[in-house]
Amino acid sequence: MSTAWHSASSILAVRLDGIGDLLMTTPALRALKARGGGRTLTLLTSPAAASAARELPFVDDVIVFVAPWMKSAEAAPVAPSATLTLAEELRARAFDAAVVFTVFTQSALPAAMLLHLAGIPRRAAYCRENPYALLTDWRIDPDRDARAGVRHEVQRQIDLVESLGARVRDVRLHFPVRIDARERMRAKVAAAGMDANRRWLIVHPGASAPSRRYPEAKLIDAVGRLQASGRFQIGIAGADCDIASAQAIAARVDDVVVLAGLLDLPELAALLQAANVVVCNNSAPAHIAAAVGTPVVDLYALTNPQHTPWGVPHRVLSHDVDCKYCLKSVCPQGHHQCLDAVSPDQVVAAVDALVPGIAARRRRSRSPAGVAASA
């Protein structure tokens, strides 16, 4: 690192959006922490991502803040005094340096102003506009237009910290699964009806934006076909807000197990790690699965291009449309074709492709005894 960054003994990382965004930043965060000599890494993050942040071994402390310049599920407005109070808290902690991590559609300038008010001497971020004195280490943001091509979110953050001199030796996402979380998960899912002796296929129907949810009727059809094959025991995971979707699937498909609403985040990570394959939307579970090393079938709405699963076997299912990369939470055209045109057969084929041997056994079961069907 440059002399100023190499000698920094306390660094603040700012990542104020969601769980998936945070997990895609873990290779960069791990590299920031990596220098010896007792460096501390504190993460300023959102309420949504805080539960994941507290599981990361290279994050020493977590500060939670609802930033008024970020999209947030929090209903209450943020008082200006809260931002000023945070600036004073950061000043009192006397950080040596800070890095602001953003997706290419976000501006780093509000966070940069916060860090300037906090008196943090080194401040780095990507920024399209000239930040002048708000950033001491300004990196011109090359990711300006999704249609012209942008880097994967993981690579974007790796490149940022490497521009400061950090060495990213491990590019894998990271989410540790604790033994206690695994034990709690197994007890809960066993009580719900999951059999530890069978292969598990976990379906997660949720997403924070309507534009990124695969249509429920098609998902029910795909789950029904996968269940009819007898190859897996299927669990439907999710948060409390996904219980209705999980129950709708269970009402139409026999013997699936409703797990939505049962697990906290560490337990969900343990569940996804135990699965043979995960089927989900472009949402946090896709990145949790990648972080714990489980193959993913990603029902990927083409709202943006840079959040595909990283570092694990995966299949990204979408239908090309002229309006792709709209960056919208609700389909602006109203047709939802980038996901609606993905067939249940494609979902089944993607699962077959990711779990070796499953498709071959299915073909043999349809052939004369002892004779494998030709490919």
Sequence and secondary structure as in RCSB ss.txt:
>XXXX:A:sequence
MSTAWHSASSILAVRLDGIGDLLMTTPALRALKARGGGRTLTLLTSPAAASAARELPFVDDVIVFVAPWMKSAEA
APVAPSATLTLAEELRARAFDAAVVFTVFTQSALPAAMLLHLAGIPRRAAYCRENPYALLTDWRIDPDRDARAGV
RHEVQRQIDLVESLGARVRDVRLHFPVRIDARERMRAKVAAAGMDANRRWLIVHPGASAPSRRYPEAKLIDAVGR
LQASGRFQIGIAGADCDIASAQAIAARVDDVVVLAGLLDLPELAALLQAANVVVCNNSAPAHIAAAVGTPVVDLY
ALTNPQHTPWGVPHRVLSHDVDCKYCLKSVCPQGHHQCLDAVSPDQVVAAVDALVPGIAARRRRSRSPAGVAASA
>XXXX:A:secstr
  HHHHT SEEEEEE S HHHHHTTHHHHHHHH STTT EEEEEE HHHHHHHTT TT  EEEE   TTS  S  
S   HHHHHHHHHHHHHHT SEEEE   TTS SHHHHHHHHHTT SEEEEEESS  GGG SEEEE     GGG  
  HHHHHHHHHHHTT      S      HHHHHHHHHHHHHHT  TTS EEEEE   SSGGGS  HHHHHHHHHH
HHHTTS EEEE   GGGHHHHHHHHHHSTT EE TTS  HHHHHHHHHH SEEEEESSHHHHHHHHHT  EEEE 
 TT SS S  SS EEEE    TT     SS TTS  HHHHTS HHHHHHHHHHHSTTHHHHHHHHTSSTT     
